[in-house]
Amino acid sequence: MKNAIKPWLVFAAMVSVITGCASSDLPTGTQTHLSAAQCRDLTDIRNGAPVTRERDMGELAALERAGYHPEWSLDPYYPADLQAAQRQVNIWYQTECAAAQRG
């Protein structure tokens, strides 16, 4: 049993992973996920404004920030990861873009 995994190593690894996951989602004051331009672009898109490259790039940047990576070819989670990123962007939009929604 020379190569047996020591329980304390497994425990230390689990604590490290859990700590990293928990600390990455901590609120940091006034940090926002969407810029003012992205809020404006998303508002325009939702209101049916004509499609432009700038609006598409703003939406794509928001989706990438939410964890979607379109450059990954043959992604086995393709529709699910895009939909998850869209849900996250919708949450950010509702909480961070209130002024753009009204204007």
Secondary structure, DSSP 4 states (H G I P E B T S, - for coil): -TTPPPHHHHHHHHHHHHHHHHHHT---SS--SS-HHHHHHHHHHHTTPPP-HHHHHHHHHHHHHTT--TT-TT-TTHHHHHHHHHHHHHHHHHHH-HHHHH-
